[in-house]
């Protein structure tokens, strides 16, 4: 596993743990052809692009905290 994959794994694990700490039903969608992962719940939705990089391409925050 190269350094790029390790960073992606660490970021993905951190974001998943953060998402699970927020109440609600968790949705995870993987789009392998476009290399996009979208996950979150009614309060937080995140899209990660892993096509040669690891970039958060969309972040949606809503609801009462």
N, C-alpha and C positions, 0 to 999 in steps of 0.2 A: 504494500500500500504506500503510494507516494505521499509527499507532504500536502499536496493539493487535496487529495481525498481525505486525509486526516483532518484538515481544517474544515472541510465540508461536513464531515461526520460530527465533529465537535459542535459546530454551529447548529446543525440540524437537531442534535440531541438537546442542546440548550433551549432552542426554540420550542421543541416538543414538550419539554418539561415545563417551560413557562406557560405554554398553552394549556396543559393539563391542570395547572394550578388555578385557572380561571374556571368558574362553574359553567356548565353547559355541555351540550353534545358536541363531540369532536368529529370533524370531517377531515379526511385526508384523501386527496386526489393526486395521482401520479400520471403525468402525460409523457411517457418515454420518447415518442417521436420528437416532441418539442423540447424535451428535457426540462420540464417544469413540474414542481411539486407545489400544491396549494393545500394548506391545512389551517384549521382554526375552529372557531365556534361563532355564536351569535355576537360576541363582543370583540373578537380579534380574528382577522383573516390575513394570512401571509402567503405570498407566492415567491418561490425561490427558483431562479434560473441556474441550472448546473451544466450548461453547455460550454465547456471549456473554462468555466469560472464558477464561483459561488456568489450570486448576487440576489439580494432581496429586490424583486422588481415591483412588488405591490404589497402595501401594508394598509389595512383598513381597521380602524379602531372606532368603536361606537358603544353606546350603552352607558348605564350608570355604574360607577365604581364606587 
